[in-house]
Every structure is written in C-alpha cells, then in structure tokens.
Amino acid sequence: MKTAIYTSYGSPEVIQIVDQEKPLPKPNEVLVRIKASSATRADTMMRAGIPKFGRLFLGSFKPKNTSLGTGFSGVIESVGTEVTQFKLGDEIFGEKLFSNGTNAEFLCIAEDSIIAFKPNNLSHQEAAPVCDGFLTSYNFLKDIVNIQQGQHILINGASGSLGTAAVQIAKLMGATVTSVCSTKNIELVKTLGADFVIDYKNDDFTKNTNTYDVIYDSVGKTNYSKSKNALKPSGVFITPVLSLNTLWYSMSNPKRVKFAATGLKKTEELKRLFLELVDFFKQKKLNTVIDKTYNLSEIIEAHHYLETGRKVGNIVIVNQ
Ligand SMILES: NC(=O)c1ccc[n+]([C@@H]2O[C@H](COP(=O)([O-])OP(=O)(O)OC[C@H]3O[C@@H](n4cnc5c(N)ncnc54)[C@H](OP(=O)(O)O)[C@@H]3O)[C@@H](O)[C@H]2O)c1
C-alpha cells in the first residue's frame, strides 16, 4: 500500500510516498481502506519539528513516529477475530493518534479507539477532518470552559479549521459569538452563525473593554496580556497554541488562562466528545468547511499550502 512518511525533520520535501506491506488487523482491530484523511497544521509542525522543544516528545534528532495524518474516513475491509461492533463494508471515521498515519491507503485501528460509523449525510471528505477542528474546539468549549447559554465568546481565527468549528459549536451551545477574521472570510463566518464579525485588518478587538466571557484564540495570533482588557472580570482566555505568554499565565493564573493539547486527553474522554459531535452531524447541526483537497501523491503541495497559514477550514487528502 502507499503511505506518506518522513524520516527527518524539515520542509515539506522530507515527505516521501513509499510502498509498504498492507497491515493485518490484530484480534481487536479493523482494517480500513482509507477514502479521505486530514492534513493539519499540527502535522506540519510535527514534520518540521518546530517549535524545537516539541522534539523532546517527538524525538530529539529525528522523528520517532515517521508516519503522517491522524484523521480519516473509510470503509472496513476486514475485522480481527475479537471485533464485535463493526463488520466488513461498514463506513467509519475518526482519528488515530501517535502511531501509524492516516495519510495512507490502509490503516488498522482498535475498535475501542476514537472511531464511529460515518453518518450517511456526511461524505468521506467531510468526515475525515472532524477530529482536528471540531474535536479540539469542542474540548475547549465544552470540557475546558463549558460555555453557558447567553455567554459572549470571541473567536479569533474564526476562518481556520478550529475557528470554523468553534463558531458553529458555540452557537449550538447558546452563546453569542463574535468572530475575528479577515475581510475575505466575513461572509463565510456569518453563514456559520457568527452574531458579530470583526475584520482584523480594520479593527482591533483588544481595544474593546470588559466585553467577553471567553476569548478563544484558535490561531495563536494574540495572547492574554494583549487581550485581557477585553475580557469581563470573570472572563477566561483559552488557546490551543502554546506560547511563552500562555505558558506563564496558564501556570500563574490558571483560572484565567487555559491551554490544552487535546490529543493528550484520555481516549475515553475524547471518544465521549467525538460521539456527541457525531450526533450533531447526524442532526445536520454542524458542517465541515473544506478549502482544498489533494491526492495522496500531492501531499507535499498540501503541506506547503497548510504552511501559508491562510487556509479556510480544512485540507483533505483523498485516495483515488
Ligand atoms: N492544542 C491542540 O490540541 C491543537 C489541536 C489542533 C490544532 N492546534 C493548533 O491550532 C492552530 C490553528 O489551526 P487551524 O488549522 O485552525 O488554523 P491555521 O491554518 O493555523 O489558520 C488559518 C486561518 O487563520 C486566519 N488568520 C491568519 N492570521 C490571522 C490573524 N492575525 N487573526 C485572525 N485570523 C487569522 C487565516 O485567515 P486569513 O488569511 O484570511 O487571515 C486562516 O483562515 C494551529 O497552530 C494548530 O497547530 C492545536
């Protein structure tokens, strides 16, 4: 089978498409023929080994895990002898963290991991990126700050993968949503449900005072020090992007500033959030925003585009 790997840190050109043996499922695993997979900002950071302190976990001199991609959607091609919930031909989606990548033609994954039946109203391309933006933002909005009906949340970077998900989730949870994006994405974020939009090219939300219960900086373009005046006295600043400012304040003022690496959460807890999201998708309450799709053979190009920091929503890798 074809699979994308990288054996050293560096630019997108370190990625190679290689032929590997098709994996065989263990007794508790299913073998999935992958139809679509995600390519994310987190993938590009792992591939580049940047920020460098991340290499303490990823491998000091070269990556320990050489495969790419976590989100996927596909069709079960065979099942292990102990699998009870899934069968040949089932369409499933989810994510595989920390081991064999999903930017490949096949994948073996344990039946109790973060997988579920793909809703019929979702294409493989729409399903594959759900565990990036939606699962991360749902973890922040539900488990980390537990947004309440009527609270006012500002989402900075509302046009990214995490941002487009967060706008929709915050609306579902009953919040008033102010989205921050550039001029070209204003209409998009309005269609996702934003009540107010701030065009960061013309306005600076940090000049607002005492306005927001939560500021979710989904792209790491501001920080607590710059935006604290815009928070209400009991307001919370949350971000999935670690900076020195966030590190300092999340330790010195943990009620006010919160960072989390969602992938490090316990699998059972991630699965609970994932299954709740699956229900929302079944009820057509959420929509995946897709910017571009690439064939697996074009994954280097996909990584170059991801690194522009300009994508709108998600990038999807498809297998022909
Ligand atoms: N901690 C975790 O668990 C976790 C999990 C997943 C991802 N992440 C991280 O989350 C971050 C966000 O990823 P993403 O995929 O959603 O988005 P992204 O690709 O990092 O950002 C793309 C979007 O950001 C907008 N943008 C650029 N500059 C901006 C600014 N100054 N103000 C507001 N918006 C701006 C761009 O729109 P314009 O070009 O129109 O401005 C574009 O639509 C990444 O750093 C990723 O590594 C963390």
Ligand as a Chemical Component Dictionary entry (heavy atoms), coordinates in Angstrom:
data_LIG
# 
_chem_comp.id                   LIG 
_chem_comp.type                 NON-POLYMER 
_chem_comp.pdbx_formal_charge   0 
_chem_comp.three_letter_code    LIG 
# 
loop_
_chem_comp_atom.comp_id 
_chem_comp_atom.atom_id 
_chem_comp_atom.alt_atom_id 
_chem_comp_atom.type_symbol 
_chem_comp_atom.charge 
_chem_comp_atom.model_Cartn_x 
_chem_comp_atom.model_Cartn_y 
_chem_comp_atom.model_Cartn_z 
_chem_comp_atom.pdbx_ordinal 
LIG N1  N1  N 0  -3.724 22.229 21.235 1  
LIG C1  C1  C 0  -4.398 21.396 20.443 2  
LIG O1  O1  O 0  -4.981 20.417 20.889 3  
LIG C2  C2  C 0  -4.449 21.652 18.949 4  
LIG C3  C3  C 0  -5.157 20.777 18.112 5  
LIG C4  C4  C 0  -5.255 21.082 16.752 6  
LIG C5  C5  C 0  -4.636 22.238 16.242 7  
LIG N2  N2  N 1  -3.919 23.037 17.079 8  
LIG C6  C6  C 0  -3.286 24.301 16.586 9  
LIG O2  O2  O 0  -4.335 25.226 16.345 10 
LIG C7  C7  C 0  -3.863 26.222 15.439 11 
LIG C8  C8  C 0  -4.953 26.597 14.462 12 
LIG O3  O3  O 0  -5.062 25.695 13.445 13 
LIG P1  P1  P 0  -6.141 25.883 12.265 14 
LIG O4  O4  O 0  -5.941 24.718 11.373 15 
LIG O5  O5  O -1 -7.468 26.143 12.839 16 
LIG O6  O6  O 0  -5.769 27.241 11.544 17 
LIG P2  P2  P 0  -4.492 27.791 10.739 18 
LIG O7  O7  O 0  -4.257 27.051 9.490  19 
LIG O8  O8  O 0  -3.369 27.880 11.707 20 
LIG O9  O9  O 0  -5.012 29.283 10.438 21 
LIG C9  C9  C 0  -5.694 29.550 9.281  22 
LIG C10 C10 C 0  -6.634 30.731 9.431  23 
LIG O10 O10 O 0  -6.140 31.746 10.295 24 
LIG C11 C11 C 0  -6.553 33.012 9.795  25 
LIG N3  N3  N 0  -5.653 34.052 10.288 26 
LIG C12 C12 C 0  -4.378 34.294 9.922  27 
LIG N4  N4  N 0  -3.882 35.351 10.610 28 
LIG C13 C13 C 0  -4.879 35.778 11.424 29 
LIG C14 C14 C 0  -4.979 36.824 12.416 30 
LIG N5  N5  N 0  -3.947 37.642 12.663 31 
LIG N6  N6  N 0  -6.141 36.975 13.063 32 
LIG C15 C15 C 0  -7.181 36.164 12.829 33 
LIG N7  N7  N 0  -7.160 35.145 11.906 34 
LIG C16 C16 C 0  -6.011 34.956 11.233 35 
LIG C17 C17 C 0  -6.440 32.820 8.290  36 
LIG O11 O11 O 0  -7.348 33.669 7.580  37 
LIG P3  P3  P 0  -6.795 34.961 6.784  38 
LIG O12 O12 O 0  -5.649 34.502 5.963  39 
LIG O13 O13 O 0  -7.949 35.442 5.998  40 
LIG O14 O14 O 0  -6.410 35.891 7.862  41 
LIG C18 C18 C 0  -6.830 31.345 8.071  42 
LIG O15 O15 O 0  -8.183 31.173 7.712  43 
LIG C19 C19 C 0  -2.582 25.655 14.815 44 
LIG O16 O16 O 0  -1.466 26.320 15.392 45 
LIG C20 C20 C 0  -2.584 24.195 15.248 46 
LIG O17 O17 O 0  -1.295 23.639 15.365 47 
LIG C21 C21 C 0  -3.818 22.777 18.412 48 
# 
loop_
_chem_comp_bond.comp_id 
_chem_comp_bond.atom_id_1 
_chem_comp_bond.atom_id_2 
_chem_comp_bond.value_order 
_chem_comp_bond.pdbx_ordinal 
LIG N1  C1  SING 1  
LIG C1  O1  DOUB 2  
LIG C1  C2  SING 3  
LIG C2  C3  SING 4  
LIG C2  C21 DOUB 5  
LIG C3  C4  DOUB 6  
LIG C4  C5  SING 7  
LIG C5  N2  DOUB 8  
LIG N2  C6  SING 9  
LIG N2  C21 SING 10 
LIG C6  O2  SING 11 
LIG C6  C20 SING 12 
LIG O2  C7  SING 13 
LIG C7  C8  SING 14 
LIG C7  C19 SING 15 
LIG C8  O3  SING 16 
LIG O3  P1  SING 17 
LIG P1  O4  DOUB 18 
LIG P1  O5  SING 19 
LIG P1  O6  SING 20 
LIG O6  P2  SING 21 
LIG P2  O7  DOUB 22 
LIG P2  O8  SING 23 
LIG P2  O9  SING 24 
LIG O9  C9  SING 25 
LIG C9  C10 SING 26 
LIG C10 O10 SING 27 
LIG C10 C18 SING 28 
LIG O10 C11 SING 29 
LIG C11 N3  SING 30 
LIG C11 C17 SING 31 
LIG N3  C12 SING 32 
LIG N3  C16 SING 33 
LIG C12 N4  DOUB 34 
LIG N4  C13 SING 35 
LIG C13 C14 SING 36 
LIG C13 C16 DOUB 37 
LIG C14 N5  SING 38 
LIG C14 N6  DOUB 39 
LIG N6  C15 SING 40 
LIG C15 N7  DOUB 41 
LIG N7  C16 SING 42 
LIG C17 O11 SING 43 
LIG C17 C18 SING 44 
LIG O11 P3  SING 45 
LIG P3  O12 DOUB 46 
LIG P3  O13 SING 47 
LIG P3  O14 SING 48 
LIG C18 O15 SING 49 
LIG C19 O16 SING 50 
LIG C19 C20 SING 51 
LIG C20 O17 SING 52 
# 
